[in-house]
Amino acid sequence: MSRVSVIFKIYPNEGALEEATKRIKDALKPVAIQAEEVAFGIKVIKARFVFNNEETNSSAIEDQIRKIEGVSEIEVEEESLM
């Protein structure tokens, strides 16, 4: 059984950064979450999750994030075994 660390870069809808961050934090309990500016006032949410690969996978977590109100786009920034 391997542990996996994955960092998602989440693009919130315009004006929904704080609310989307709170909803992700409350619903999915990431290990770490923060807002990061990517260009000229555009901010993304970076959320890190750690899980056992036999219990879930990054696609399942990504699907859950996509369902959260205020999320526009999502991409996997980094995924690695621990």
VENPE-V545570 format. One record per residue. N is the residue number from 1. RES is the residue in one small letter. SS is DSSP state (@ for helix, = for strand, . for the rest). PSI is psi as a letter, one per 40 degrees, with the letter a starting at -180 (* if undefined). D_CENTER is the distance of its C-alpha to the mean C-alpha in whole Angstrom. Layout:
N;RES;SS;PSI;D_CENTER + N;RES;SS;PSI;D_CENTER
This chain:
1;m;.;h;23 + 2;s;.;i;20 + 3;r;=;i;17 + 4;v;=;i;14 + 5;s;=;h;12 + 6;v;=;h;9 + 7;i;=;h;6 + 8;f;=;h;4 + 9;k;=;h;6 + 10;i;=;h;6 + 11;y;=;h;9 + 12;p;=;i;11 + 13;n;.;i;14 + 14;e;.;h;17 + 15;g;.;e;17 + 16;a;.;e;14 + 17;l;@;d;12 + 18;e;@;d;14 + 19;e;@;d;14 + 20;a;@;d;10 + 21;t;@;d;9 + 22;k;@;d;12 + 23;r;@;d;11 + 24;i;@;d;7 + 25;k;@;d;9 + 26;d;@;d;12 + 27;a;@;d;11 + 28;l;@;e;9 + 29;k;.;g;10 + 30;p;.;i;8 + 31;v;.;d;10 + 32;a;=;i;9 + 33;i;=;h;8 + 34;q;=;i;10 + 35;a;=;i;11 + 36;e;=;h;12 + 37;e;=;h;15 + 38;v;=;d;16 + 39;a;=;h;19 + 40;f;.;f;21 + 41;g;.;e;20 + 42;i;=;h;17 + 43;k;=;i;13 + 44;v;=;i;10 + 45;i;=;h;7 + 46;k;=;h;6 + 47;a;=;h;4 + 48;r;=;h;6 + 49;f;=;i;8 + 50;v;=;h;11 + 51;f;=;i;13 + 52;n;=;h;17 + 53;n;.;e;17 + 54;e;.;e;20 + 55;e;.;d;18 + 56;t;.;a;15 + 57;n;.;i;13 + 58;s;@;d;10 + 59;s;@;d;11 + 60;a;@;d;12 + 61;i;@;d;8 + 62;e;@;d;7 + 63;d;@;d;10 + 64;q;@;d;9 + 65;i;@;d;7 + 66;r;@;d;9 + 67;k;.;e;12 + 68;i;.;h;11 + 69;e;.;h;13 + 70;g;.;e;12 + 71;v;=;h;10 + 72;s;=;d;12 + 73;e;=;i;10 + 74;i;=;i;7 + 75;e;=;i;8 + 76;v;=;h;8 + 77;e;=;d;9 + 78;e;=;h;11 + 79;e;=;h;12 + 80;s;=;i;15 + 81;l;=;i;17 + 82;m;.;*;18
